[in-house]
Each structure stands twice: as C-alpha cells, then as structure tokens.
Amino acid sequence: MRTMDVLLAFPYLLLAIAVVAILGPGLLTAMIAIGIVHVPGYARIVRGSVLVVRSREYVEAASALGASDLRVMGVHVLPNVLAPIIVQVTLNVGSSIIDTAGLSFLGLGTQPPTPDWGNMLASGRSELINAPWIATFPGLAILVTVLAFNLMGDALRDALDPRLR
C-alpha cells in the first residue's frame, strides 16, 4: 500500500506523461500509462472492502467451520468486494477515455494515421476559425461517451448499494 500511496502522490497526468515518455508514444503505451495511473484507486478500494468483509461474522463462521482460506475468499469475500470494483470500473472508463484523448492530443498517445478523438481535436485546432466542426464533433463524441459511462456507473452504484434497498 505504500507503493500505491507513492503513486497517488504524483499528479495523474504528469505520471502518465512520464510513463509514455519512458516507453515511447503509442496506443499500447498510453493504455499502460493510464492503467498505472488508475491502479492505486482500485488497490485502496479492494483493500478497504476486504478489511470490512474480513471482520464479518459469516467469514469468521466459515473459517471456524474449517473452510480453507481459498474457499472463504472465493465464496464469501470476493462476491462482497466485486460490487465496489464494478462501480469504480464504470466510473473510471470515462476518465480513461479523457486521459487517452488528452495524451493523443499532446502527441503521446496514438500516432497518425490511426484515428483517435484526441488526434482529431489536435488536427482541428488549427482550423477552428474556418471549420469549427472538425474539432466540435470529436469533442462532442468524447462528451457523450464519458457522460454515458458516468450515468451507467451511477445507476450501477445505486443498484448494487444494499443501503439504498
């Protein structure tokens, strides 16, 4: 967890740019960089959820009845930890799309001629006065996609939260 705390201490975009600068530009590199940036959040959520579930009575009862650690983790802990992880994934998809587009806009993500919304925004920047639709439609596509994933994540959080039932 100390490694995750160190990764959280860096600004996420700066950390992603540093990883891409070390590995070189490209789509795979951008995905690796964004994955490294988002891992600490997942690690903290999983650790917190496991600590809560581990102290529940049914986990202690299963251990007392002789269930192996692997069985306790697979049957009792994992199903109760999955809900926050699924919600976090749906909420982070939008952030990952924006991060990938940002890296591509800066020239560190996908390289032309591979189509990417960030590349489209970067190429439309010079023609913004004469042809504003070149940059408007990729920006709207990013907006709609991120909004859709965030609304889906919010609905999923509401559906999986047992306190709201």
Rosetta constraint file for C-alpha pairs under 8 A:
AtomPair CA 1 CA 5 HARMONIC 6.19 0.50
AtomPair CA 1 CA 43 HARMONIC 7.68 0.50
AtomPair CA 1 CA 44 HARMONIC 7.71 0.50
AtomPair CA 2 CA 6 HARMONIC 6.26 0.50
AtomPair CA 3 CA 7 HARMONIC 6.32 0.50
AtomPair CA 4 CA 8 HARMONIC 6.12 0.50
AtomPair CA 4 CA 39 HARMONIC 7.76 0.50
AtomPair CA 4 CA 40 HARMONIC 4.85 0.50
AtomPair CA 4 CA 43 HARMONIC 7.37 0.50
AtomPair CA 5 CA 9 HARMONIC 6.23 0.50
AtomPair CA 5 CA 40 HARMONIC 7.25 0.50
AtomPair CA 6 CA 10 HARMONIC 7.12 0.50
AtomPair CA 7 CA 37 HARMONIC 7.33 0.50
AtomPair CA 7 CA 40 HARMONIC 6.75 0.50
AtomPair CA 8 CA 12 HARMONIC 7.66 0.50
AtomPair CA 8 CA 37 HARMONIC 7.98 0.50
AtomPair CA 8 CA 40 HARMONIC 6.46 0.50
AtomPair CA 10 CA 14 HARMONIC 7.08 0.50
AtomPair CA 10 CA 15 HARMONIC 6.23 0.50
AtomPair CA 11 CA 15 HARMONIC 6.20 0.50
AtomPair CA 12 CA 16 HARMONIC 6.14 0.50
AtomPair CA 12 CA 37 HARMONIC 5.77 0.50
AtomPair CA 13 CA 17 HARMONIC 6.09 0.50
AtomPair CA 13 CA 99 HARMONIC 7.58 0.50
AtomPair CA 14 CA 18 HARMONIC 6.12 0.50
AtomPair CA 15 CA 19 HARMONIC 6.25 0.50
AtomPair CA 15 CA 33 HARMONIC 7.67 0.50
AtomPair CA 15 CA 37 HARMONIC 6.85 0.50
AtomPair CA 16 CA 20 HARMONIC 6.19 0.50
AtomPair CA 16 CA 30 HARMONIC 7.58 0.50
AtomPair CA 16 CA 33 HARMONIC 4.87 0.50
AtomPair CA 16 CA 34 HARMONIC 6.13 0.50
AtomPair CA 16 CA 36 HARMONIC 7.70 0.50
AtomPair CA 16 CA 37 HARMONIC 6.48 0.50
AtomPair CA 17 CA 21 HARMONIC 5.94 0.50
AtomPair CA 17 CA 33 HARMONIC 7.67 0.50
AtomPair CA 17 CA 103 HARMONIC 7.47 0.50
AtomPair CA 17 CA 108 HARMONIC 7.54 0.50
AtomPair CA 18 CA 22 HARMONIC 6.21 0.50
AtomPair CA 19 CA 23 HARMONIC 6.16 0.50
AtomPair CA 19 CA 29 HARMONIC 7.84 0.50
AtomPair CA 19 CA 33 HARMONIC 5.55 0.50
AtomPair CA 20 CA 24 HARMONIC 5.30 0.50
AtomPair CA 20 CA 25 HARMONIC 5.82 0.50
AtomPair CA 20 CA 29 HARMONIC 5.94 0.50
AtomPair CA 20 CA 30 HARMONIC 6.30 0.50
AtomPair CA 20 CA 33 HARMONIC 6.35 0.50
AtomPair CA 20 CA 108 HARMONIC 6.59 0.50
AtomPair CA 20 CA 109 HARMONIC 7.98 0.50
AtomPair CA 21 CA 25 HARMONIC 7.05 0.50
AtomPair CA 21 CA 108 HARMONIC 7.78 0.50
AtomPair CA 23 CA 29 HARMONIC 6.43 0.50
AtomPair CA 24 CA 29 HARMONIC 6.84 0.50
AtomPair CA 24 CA 108 HARMONIC 7.66 0.50
AtomPair CA 25 CA 29 HARMONIC 6.26 0.50
AtomPair CA 25 CA 30 HARMONIC 7.16 0.50
AtomPair CA 25 CA 107 HARMONIC 7.51 0.50
AtomPair CA 25 CA 108 HARMONIC 4.71 0.50
AtomPair CA 25 CA 109 HARMONIC 5.53 0.50
AtomPair CA 25 CA 110 HARMONIC 6.96 0.50
AtomPair CA 25 CA 111 HARMONIC 7.43 0.50
AtomPair CA 26 CA 30 HARMONIC 6.14 0.50
AtomPair CA 26 CA 108 HARMONIC 6.66 0.50
AtomPair CA 26 CA 109 HARMONIC 4.91 0.50
AtomPair CA 26 CA 110 HARMONIC 4.65 0.50
AtomPair CA 26 CA 111 HARMONIC 6.16 0.50
AtomPair CA 27 CA 31 HARMONIC 6.21 0.50
AtomPair CA 27 CA 109 HARMONIC 5.35 0.50
AtomPair CA 27 CA 110 HARMONIC 4.59 0.50
AtomPair CA 27 CA 111 HARMONIC 7.71 0.50
AtomPair CA 28 CA 32 HARMONIC 6.22 0.50
AtomPair CA 29 CA 33 HARMONIC 6.11 0.50
AtomPair CA 29 CA 109 HARMONIC 7.36 0.50
AtomPair CA 30 CA 34 HARMONIC 6.13 0.50
AtomPair CA 30 CA 100 HARMONIC 6.49 0.50
AtomPair CA 30 CA 103 HARMONIC 7.12 0.50
AtomPair CA 30 CA 108 HARMONIC 7.37 0.50
AtomPair CA 30 CA 109 HARMONIC 5.34 0.50
AtomPair CA 30 CA 110 HARMONIC 7.67 0.50
AtomPair CA 31 CA 35 HARMONIC 6.01 0.50
AtomPair CA 31 CA 100 HARMONIC 7.43 0.50
AtomPair CA 32 CA 36 HARMONIC 6.18 0.50
AtomPair CA 33 CA 37 HARMONIC 6.25 0.50
AtomPair CA 34 CA 38 HARMONIC 6.24 0.50
AtomPair CA 34 CA 96 HARMONIC 6.60 0.50
AtomPair CA 34 CA 99 HARMONIC 7.11 0.50
AtomPair CA 34 CA 100 HARMONIC 7.49 0.50
AtomPair CA 35 CA 39 HARMONIC 6.05 0.50
AtomPair CA 36 CA 40 HARMONIC 7.80 0.50
AtomPair CA 38 CA 42 HARMONIC 6.91 0.50
AtomPair CA 38 CA 92 HARMONIC 7.96 0.50
AtomPair CA 39 CA 43 HARMONIC 6.17 0.50
AtomPair CA 40 CA 44 HARMONIC 6.20 0.50
AtomPair CA 41 CA 45 HARMONIC 6.31 0.50
AtomPair CA 42 CA 46 HARMONIC 6.05 0.50
AtomPair CA 42 CA 85 HARMONIC 7.01 0.50
AtomPair CA 42 CA 88 HARMONIC 7.54 0.50
AtomPair CA 43 CA 47 HARMONIC 6.01 0.50
AtomPair CA 44 CA 48 HARMONIC 6.05 0.50
AtomPair CA 45 CA 49 HARMONIC 6.06 0.50
AtomPair CA 45 CA 84 HARMONIC 7.25 0.50
AtomPair CA 45 CA 85 HARMONIC 7.17 0.50
AtomPair CA 46 CA 50 HARMONIC 5.98 0.50
AtomPair CA 46 CA 81 HARMONIC 6.68 0.50
AtomPair CA 46 CA 85 HARMONIC 7.21 0.50
AtomPair CA 47 CA 51 HARMONIC 6.15 0.50
AtomPair CA 48 CA 52 HARMONIC 6.36 0.50
AtomPair CA 49 CA 53 HARMONIC 6.13 0.50
AtomPair CA 49 CA 80 HARMONIC 7.90 0.50
AtomPair CA 49 CA 81 HARMONIC 5.70 0.50
AtomPair CA 49 CA 84 HARMONIC 7.97 0.50
AtomPair CA 50 CA 54 HARMONIC 5.72 0.50
AtomPair CA 50 CA 77 HARMONIC 6.73 0.50
AtomPair CA 50 CA 81 HARMONIC 6.56 0.50
AtomPair CA 51 CA 55 HARMONIC 6.67 0.50
AtomPair CA 52 CA 56 HARMONIC 7.02 0.50
AtomPair CA 53 CA 59 HARMONIC 7.43 0.50
AtomPair CA 53 CA 77 HARMONIC 6.16 0.50
AtomPair CA 53 CA 80 HARMONIC 7.11 0.50
AtomPair CA 53 CA 81 HARMONIC 7.76 0.50
AtomPair CA 54 CA 59 HARMONIC 6.20 0.50
AtomPair CA 54 CA 60 HARMONIC 7.62 0.50
AtomPair CA 54 CA 77 HARMONIC 7.02 0.50
AtomPair CA 55 CA 59 HARMONIC 7.06 0.50
AtomPair CA 55 CA 60 HARMONIC 7.13 0.50
AtomPair CA 56 CA 60 HARMONIC 6.62 0.50
AtomPair CA 57 CA 61 HARMONIC 5.98 0.50
AtomPair CA 58 CA 62 HARMONIC 6.07 0.50
AtomPair CA 58 CA 76 HARMONIC 7.84 0.50
AtomPair CA 59 CA 63 HARMONIC 6.28 0.50
AtomPair CA 59 CA 72 HARMONIC 6.71 0.50
AtomPair CA 59 CA 76 HARMONIC 6.45 0.50
AtomPair CA 59 CA 77 HARMONIC 7.61 0.50
AtomPair CA 60 CA 64 HARMONIC 6.05 0.50
AtomPair CA 61 CA 65 HARMONIC 6.14 0.50
AtomPair CA 62 CA 66 HARMONIC 6.64 0.50
AtomPair CA 62 CA 67 HARMONIC 5.64 0.50
AtomPair CA 62 CA 72 HARMONIC 6.67 0.50
AtomPair CA 63 CA 67 HARMONIC 5.16 0.50
AtomPair CA 63 CA 68 HARMONIC 6.97 0.50
AtomPair CA 63 CA 69 HARMONIC 7.41 0.50
AtomPair CA 63 CA 72 HARMONIC 7.00 0.50
AtomPair CA 67 CA 71 HARMONIC 6.17 0.50
AtomPair CA 67 CA 72 HARMONIC 6.35 0.50
AtomPair CA 68 CA 72 HARMONIC 6.25 0.50
AtomPair CA 69 CA 73 HARMONIC 6.11 0.50
AtomPair CA 70 CA 74 HARMONIC 6.05 0.50
AtomPair CA 71 CA 75 HARMONIC 5.79 0.50
AtomPair CA 71 CA 76 HARMONIC 7.84 0.50
AtomPair CA 72 CA 76 HARMONIC 5.34 0.50
AtomPair CA 72 CA 77 HARMONIC 6.51 0.50
AtomPair CA 73 CA 77 HARMONIC 4.67 0.50
AtomPair CA 73 CA 78 HARMONIC 5.78 0.50
AtomPair CA 74 CA 78 HARMONIC 5.39 0.50
AtomPair CA 74 CA 79 HARMONIC 7.44 0.50
AtomPair CA 75 CA 79 HARMONIC 6.78 0.50
AtomPair CA 76 CA 80 HARMONIC 6.78 0.50
AtomPair CA 77 CA 81 HARMONIC 6.22 0.50
AtomPair CA 78 CA 82 HARMONIC 6.08 0.50
AtomPair CA 79 CA 83 HARMONIC 7.50 0.50
AtomPair CA 81 CA 85 HARMONIC 6.84 0.50
AtomPair CA 82 CA 86 HARMONIC 6.06 0.50
AtomPair CA 83 CA 87 HARMONIC 6.32 0.50
AtomPair CA 83 CA 157 HARMONIC 7.95 0.50
AtomPair CA 83 CA 160 HARMONIC 6.22 0.50
AtomPair CA 84 CA 88 HARMONIC 6.09 0.50
AtomPair CA 84 CA 157 HARMONIC 7.72 0.50
AtomPair CA 85 CA 89 HARMONIC 6.13 0.50
AtomPair CA 86 CA 90 HARMONIC 6.40 0.50
AtomPair CA 87 CA 91 HARMONIC 6.26 0.50
AtomPair CA 87 CA 153 HARMONIC 5.51 0.50
AtomPair CA 87 CA 154 HARMONIC 7.62 0.50
AtomPair CA 87 CA 156 HARMONIC 6.29 0.50
AtomPair CA 87 CA 157 HARMONIC 5.62 0.50
AtomPair CA 88 CA 92 HARMONIC 5.96 0.50
AtomPair CA 88 CA 153 HARMONIC 7.52 0.50
AtomPair CA 89 CA 93 HARMONIC 6.16 0.50
AtomPair CA 89 CA 153 HARMONIC 7.96 0.50
AtomPair CA 90 CA 94 HARMONIC 7.52 0.50
AtomPair CA 90 CA 149 HARMONIC 6.07 0.50
AtomPair CA 90 CA 150 HARMONIC 6.78 0.50
AtomPair CA 90 CA 152 HARMONIC 6.98 0.50
AtomPair CA 90 CA 153 HARMONIC 4.81 0.50
AtomPair CA 91 CA 95 HARMONIC 7.29 0.50
AtomPair CA 91 CA 149 HARMONIC 6.55 0.50
AtomPair CA 91 CA 150 HARMONIC 5.29 0.50
AtomPair CA 91 CA 153 HARMONIC 5.22 0.50
AtomPair CA 91 CA 154 HARMONIC 7.63 0.50
AtomPair CA 92 CA 96 HARMONIC 6.00 0.50
AtomPair CA 93 CA 97 HARMONIC 6.21 0.50
AtomPair CA 93 CA 146 HARMONIC 7.50 0.50
AtomPair CA 93 CA 149 HARMONIC 6.68 0.50
AtomPair CA 94 CA 98 HARMONIC 6.36 0.50
AtomPair CA 94 CA 145 HARMONIC 7.22 0.50
AtomPair CA 94 CA 146 HARMONIC 4.30 0.50
AtomPair CA 94 CA 147 HARMONIC 7.31 0.50
AtomPair CA 94 CA 149 HARMONIC 5.90 0.50
AtomPair CA 94 CA 150 HARMONIC 6.50 0.50
AtomPair CA 95 CA 99 HARMONIC 6.08 0.50
AtomPair CA 95 CA 146 HARMONIC 7.38 0.50
AtomPair CA 96 CA 100 HARMONIC 6.01 0.50
AtomPair CA 97 CA 101 HARMONIC 6.13 0.50
AtomPair CA 97 CA 142 HARMONIC 7.46 0.50
AtomPair CA 97 CA 146 HARMONIC 7.13 0.50
AtomPair CA 98 CA 102 HARMONIC 6.01 0.50
AtomPair CA 98 CA 142 HARMONIC 7.22 0.50
AtomPair CA 98 CA 146 HARMONIC 7.72 0.50
AtomPair CA 99 CA 103 HARMONIC 6.18 0.50
AtomPair CA 100 CA 104 HARMONIC 6.14 0.50
AtomPair CA 100 CA 109 HARMONIC 6.58 0.50
AtomPair CA 100 CA 118 HARMONIC 7.36 0.50
AtomPair CA 101 CA 105 HARMONIC 5.94 0.50
AtomPair CA 101 CA 109 HARMONIC 7.59 0.50
AtomPair CA 101 CA 116 HARMONIC 7.15 0.50
AtomPair CA 101 CA 117 HARMONIC 5.84 0.50
AtomPair CA 101 CA 118 HARMONIC 3.98 0.50
AtomPair CA 101 CA 119 HARMONIC 7.43 0.50
AtomPair CA 102 CA 106 HARMONIC 6.28 0.50
AtomPair CA 102 CA 118 HARMONIC 5.92 0.50
AtomPair CA 103 CA 107 HARMONIC 6.32 0.50
AtomPair CA 103 CA 108 HARMONIC 5.03 0.50
AtomPair CA 103 CA 109 HARMONIC 4.88 0.50
AtomPair CA 103 CA 118 HARMONIC 7.26 0.50
AtomPair CA 104 CA 108 HARMONIC 5.31 0.50
AtomPair CA 104 CA 109 HARMONIC 3.91 0.50
AtomPair CA 104 CA 110 HARMONIC 5.60 0.50
AtomPair CA 104 CA 111 HARMONIC 7.44 0.50
AtomPair CA 104 CA 116 HARMONIC 7.24 0.50
AtomPair CA 104 CA 117 HARMONIC 7.82 0.50
AtomPair CA 104 CA 118 HARMONIC 4.76 0.50
AtomPair CA 104 CA 119 HARMONIC 5.51 0.50
AtomPair CA 105 CA 109 HARMONIC 7.52 0.50
AtomPair CA 105 CA 118 HARMONIC 4.31 0.50
AtomPair CA 105 CA 119 HARMONIC 5.24 0.50
AtomPair CA 105 CA 120 HARMONIC 7.89 0.50
AtomPair CA 105 CA 121 HARMONIC 6.60 0.50
AtomPair CA 105 CA 122 HARMONIC 5.19 0.50
AtomPair CA 106 CA 118 HARMONIC 7.98 0.50
AtomPair CA 106 CA 122 HARMONIC 7.70 0.50
AtomPair CA 107 CA 111 HARMONIC 7.06 0.50
AtomPair CA 107 CA 119 HARMONIC 7.56 0.50
AtomPair CA 110 CA 114 HARMONIC 6.43 0.50
AtomPair CA 110 CA 115 HARMONIC 7.82 0.50
AtomPair CA 110 CA 116 HARMONIC 6.83 0.50
AtomPair CA 110 CA 119 HARMONIC 7.62 0.50
AtomPair CA 111 CA 119 HARMONIC 7.79 0.50
AtomPair CA 112 CA 119 HARMONIC 7.41 0.50
AtomPair CA 115 CA 119 HARMONIC 6.95 0.50
AtomPair CA 115 CA 120 HARMONIC 7.36 0.50
AtomPair CA 116 CA 120 HARMONIC 6.20 0.50
AtomPair CA 117 CA 121 HARMONIC 6.16 0.50
AtomPair CA 117 CA 138 HARMONIC 5.40 0.50
AtomPair CA 117 CA 139 HARMONIC 7.39 0.50
AtomPair CA 117 CA 141 HARMONIC 7.98 0.50
AtomPair CA 117 CA 142 HARMONIC 7.26 0.50
AtomPair CA 118 CA 122 HARMONIC 6.19 0.50
AtomPair CA 118 CA 138 HARMONIC 7.86 0.50
AtomPair CA 119 CA 123 HARMONIC 6.12 0.50
AtomPair CA 120 CA 124 HARMONIC 6.01 0.50
AtomPair CA 120 CA 134 HARMONIC 7.34 0.50
AtomPair CA 120 CA 135 HARMONIC 6.62 0.50
AtomPair CA 120 CA 138 HARMONIC 6.49 0.50
AtomPair CA 121 CA 125 HARMONIC 6.12 0.50
AtomPair CA 121 CA 134 HARMONIC 7.39 0.50
AtomPair CA 121 CA 135 HARMONIC 4.87 0.50
AtomPair CA 121 CA 136 HARMONIC 7.95 0.50
AtomPair CA 121 CA 138 HARMONIC 6.42 0.50
AtomPair CA 121 CA 139 HARMONIC 7.00 0.50
AtomPair CA 122 CA 126 HARMONIC 7.78 0.50
AtomPair CA 122 CA 135 HARMONIC 7.82 0.50
AtomPair CA 123 CA 127 HARMONIC 7.70 0.50
AtomPair CA 123 CA 135 HARMONIC 7.78 0.50
AtomPair CA 124 CA 128 HARMONIC 6.06 0.50
AtomPair CA 124 CA 131 HARMONIC 7.97 0.50
AtomPair CA 124 CA 132 HARMONIC 7.51 0.50
AtomPair CA 124 CA 134 HARMONIC 5.01 0.50
AtomPair CA 124 CA 135 HARMONIC 4.69 0.50
AtomPair CA 125 CA 135 HARMONIC 6.50 0.50
AtomPair CA 127 CA 131 HARMONIC 5.54 0.50
AtomPair CA 127 CA 132 HARMONIC 6.75 0.50
AtomPair CA 127 CA 134 HARMONIC 7.42 0.50
AtomPair CA 128 CA 132 HARMONIC 4.48 0.50
AtomPair CA 128 CA 133 HARMONIC 7.79 0.50
AtomPair CA 128 CA 134 HARMONIC 7.32 0.50
AtomPair CA 128 CA 135 HARMONIC 6.86 0.50
AtomPair CA 132 CA 136 HARMONIC 6.05 0.50
AtomPair CA 133 CA 137 HARMONIC 5.81 0.50
AtomPair CA 134 CA 138 HARMONIC 7.40 0.50
AtomPair CA 135 CA 139 HARMONIC 6.27 0.50
AtomPair CA 136 CA 140 HARMONIC 6.10 0.50
AtomPair CA 137 CA 141 HARMONIC 6.05 0.50
AtomPair CA 138 CA 142 HARMONIC 6.25 0.50
AtomPair CA 139 CA 143 HARMONIC 6.19 0.50
AtomPair CA 140 CA 144 HARMONIC 6.05 0.50
AtomPair CA 141 CA 145 HARMONIC 6.06 0.50
AtomPair CA 142 CA 146 HARMONIC 6.02 0.50
AtomPair CA 143 CA 147 HARMONIC 5.99 0.50
AtomPair CA 144 CA 148 HARMONIC 6.02 0.50
AtomPair CA 145 CA 149 HARMONIC 6.33 0.50
AtomPair CA 146 CA 150 HARMONIC 6.13 0.50
AtomPair CA 147 CA 151 HARMONIC 6.08 0.50
AtomPair CA 148 CA 152 HARMONIC 6.10 0.50
AtomPair CA 149 CA 153 HARMONIC 6.06 0.50
AtomPair CA 150 CA 154 HARMONIC 6.12 0.50
AtomPair CA 151 CA 155 HARMONIC 6.14 0.50
AtomPair CA 152 CA 156 HARMONIC 6.02 0.50
AtomPair CA 153 CA 157 HARMONIC 6.02 0.50
AtomPair CA 154 CA 158 HARMONIC 6.30 0.50
AtomPair CA 155 CA 159 HARMONIC 6.17 0.50
AtomPair CA 156 CA 160 HARMONIC 6.03 0.50
AtomPair CA 157 CA 161 HARMONIC 5.90 0.50
AtomPair CA 158 CA 164 HARMONIC 6.96 0.50
AtomPair CA 161 CA 165 HARMONIC 7.37 0.50
